[in-house]
Structure formats: C-alpha cells, structure tokens
Amino acid sequence: MPSSGMGRYYPLTNEEISQAVKVTRPGAYALGHINKGSAFCVDYIGRSDADLADCLKKHAEAKQYPYFKFMCLKSAKAAFEKECNLYHDFKPDGNDKHPEDSKGNTKEKCPRCPKI
C-alpha cells in the first residue's frame, strides 16, 4: 500500500482539528477509517486552497468519515498537486472524479496525468 506522507491519523472532530491544524493554510487531506489491523484506510482525498482546518471542520459536521490525516502546504497549487498524487496513489471510493484545479486558475496541471 502506498504511503500518504502525512503522518499520524486523528479523530475527525472539531476539537481534534483545532488541536492538530494550528495554522490557516492551504493543505491536502485524507479521510478514512481504521481497519482491524489498526491501519488507516483512505476513503476520500481532498484539499483546501486557503483554510485547511475550516474545510476539515465541514467534513466533521457531516460525520461521514471518522478519521483524518493532513498536510499543510505553502500554496493552493501545492495543495492541488498533493491532492492529485494522493488520488492516483489511493484511488479512494469516496472520490468519483479526478481533482479539479483551483477556481480561476487554469494553469495548474496534474503532475501524474494529462486530465487537468
């Protein structure tokens, strides 16, 4: 199984998000569950172009996924590229299509395929 490069997983709650994501930055994330072997299983990949914590809190409110991993990044472009790489590595069931580039920025390209 590929590695996300995102470190440990956290329960997807507002409290855990506030403790783990301490800066307002772009970022990429994985949502998922823990299997019987105590491994994090990726069910959904996403990103935020500006405020990762706020985006994760919206997912927490939906209560669809119990855990998350994340990576803060320097730019929306870097978040898009990380999201694309994670999408290609894990092909999660929760994502029904390839990630799209940032709104209004048509210069971003997927680092792994010509779709975007």
C-alpha positions in Angstrom: 0.0 0.0 0.0 1.4 3.5 -0.8 2.2 6.0 1.9 0.4 9.3 2.1 3.4 11.1 3.6 1.0 12.8 6.1 2.0 11.2 9.4 -0.5 10.0 12.1 -4.2 10.0 11.9 -6.7 11.9 14.2 -10.3 11.5 15.0 -12.4 13.8 12.7 -13.8 16.1 15.4 -13.7 19.9 15.7 -11.6 19.6 18.9 -9.0 17.3 17.3 -8.9 19.5 14.1 -8.3 22.6 16.2 -5.5 20.9 18.2 -3.8 19.4 15.1 -4.2 22.1 12.5 -2.8 25.2 14.2 -2.3 27.5 11.2 -4.6 28.9 8.5 -3.0 27.5 5.3 -3.8 25.5 2.2 -3.4 21.8 2.5 -4.4 18.3 1.4 -6.1 15.7 3.5 -7.3 12.1 3.6 -10.4 10.9 5.3 -11.0 7.4 6.3 -11.4 4.6 8.8 -9.2 2.3 10.8 -9.2 -1.4 9.8 -9.0 -4.4 12.1 -5.2 -4.3 11.9 -5.2 -0.7 13.2 -4.2 0.8 9.9 -5.6 4.0 8.4 -7.6 3.2 5.2 -8.1 6.1 2.8 -11.8 6.6 1.8 -11.7 10.1 0.5 -9.0 12.6 -0.7 -9.4 16.4 -0.7 -7.8 19.8 -0.3 -8.3 23.3 0.8 -6.8 26.2 -1.2 -6.9 28.6 1.8 -8.0 27.2 5.2 -7.5 23.5 5.8 -8.9 23.5 9.3 -12.2 25.1 8.2 -12.6 22.6 5.4 -11.9 19.6 7.7 -14.5 21.0 10.2 -17.1 20.9 7.5 -16.4 17.2 6.9 -16.5 16.7 10.7 -20.1 18.1 10.8 -21.1 15.7 8.0 -20.0 12.7 10.2 -19.3 10.6 7.2 -15.7 9.7 8.0 -14.3 9.0 11.5 -10.6 9.9 11.0 -8.3 12.2 9.0 -4.7 12.8 8.1 -3.5 16.1 6.7 -0.5 18.1 5.4 -0.4 21.9 5.4 1.2 23.3 2.3 2.6 26.6 1.1 0.2 27.3 -1.7 -3.1 26.3 -3.4 -1.0 24.9 -6.3 1.0 22.7 -3.9 -2.3 21.5 -2.3 -3.7 20.7 -5.7 -0.6 18.7 -6.7 -0.6 16.7 -3.4 -4.3 16.0 -3.8 -3.7 14.7 -7.3 -0.8 12.5 -6.2 -2.9 11.1 -3.3 -5.8 10.5 -5.7 -3.6 8.5 -8.1 -1.9 6.6 -5.2 -5.1 5.5 -3.4 -8.0 5.8 -5.9 -10.4 6.2 -3.0 -14.0 5.1 -3.3 -15.3 8.4 -2.0 -13.9 10.4 -4.9 -15.9 9.9 -8.0 -13.7 12.0 -10.3 -10.2 13.4 -10.7 -9.4 16.5 -8.6 -10.1 19.8 -10.4 -7.7 22.8 -10.4 -8.2 25.8 -8.3 -11.1 28.1 -9.3 -10.0 30.6 -11.9 -6.5 29.1 -12.3 -6.3 27.1 -15.5 -2.5 26.9 -15.4 -2.4 24.1 -12.8 -1.7 20.7 -14.2 -1.9 17.3 -12.6 1.6 16.0 -12.0 0.6 12.5 -12.9 -1.8 12.6 -15.9 -3.0 14.9 -18.7 -6.6 15.1 -17.4 -6.2 18.6 -15.9 
